[in-house]
Amino acid sequence: MTEELLAARVSLDAQVRSLAARAIDGLKAHGAWLRACNTCGKTEEEEGQFSLCGRCKQRVYCSRDCQVAAWAGCHKAECKALAPR
């Protein structure tokens, strides 16, 4: 669900962006907006602890090692398609 909300937050449709922003704000208010690393699955201990892919802003990484592993794996091929336009 986190990935879908992040993608909706950069949608071209203003109504979709607004709904995504409200959903994210609601989750944050209840302490339920902690992301998981897309490579190893580790969960943030506090909001904003992990980094997003610098290009597509759709993948979350707990460390540089996980980011490099994902890039070498499959993220390199999908990153451009995931990037906001």
N, C-alpha and C positions, 0 to 999 in steps of 0.2 A: 504494500500500500504506500509506503514511503516514496518509492520511485515514481509511482503514478502521480502522487501529489506534487512532487518536485517537477515532473514533466508538465503537469497542468499549470503550475505556477508561471511557466514561461510560454504558455499557449498564446496564439494570435487572437483568440477569442477573449474579449475583456470579461465577459460573464464567467467563463471557465477560470480565468486567473483570479477573479474575486472569490469565487467559491473555494478554490484551492487555498488561497491565503487565509480565509476564515477557518477552514478545516485544520490547517497547520497551526494557526493561533490557538484553536481549541485544544488540540493535542498538547501543545506546549504548556498551556495553562494547567493541564492535568498531569504534567510530568511524563507524558507518554510519547515524547518526540525524541527518543534516543535512537540514533542510526546504528546500523551494523556494517562492518567492513564487508565489501563485496567479494573479497578474496578469502579471508579466513573465518569470517562470521563473528568476530569479536564485537561486542556492543559497547558503545560509548558509556562512560561513567557520568559524564556531564555533557550537556548540549554544546555542540560546536567543537568538541575535542578532536574529531576526525576531519580529514581534508576531502574535498571533492576533486574529481578530475578537472584539471585546469581548462581543458578544451570543451568537453560536453557537459560538464557540471551535473552528470547523472550518476556517476559511480562514486562510492564512498570508500576511503582507504584509511586504515588505522596507522599505517607506517609507509615509509618510502619503499621498503622491501615488498610489501603487499602490492603497491602500485606498480612496481617494476615487474613483478610476477604476473599481474593481470595483463599488463601491456604485452608481455612476451606470449601470454596465453592467447586470449581471444579479443581483448578489449581494443587492440590496435585496429582490428578489422571493423569493429562496430562503432568506434568512437565518432567518426565523422557523421554517420547516420543519426546518432543520438544528439549531436550538437544542436542547440537552438538556432533557428534561422532568423 
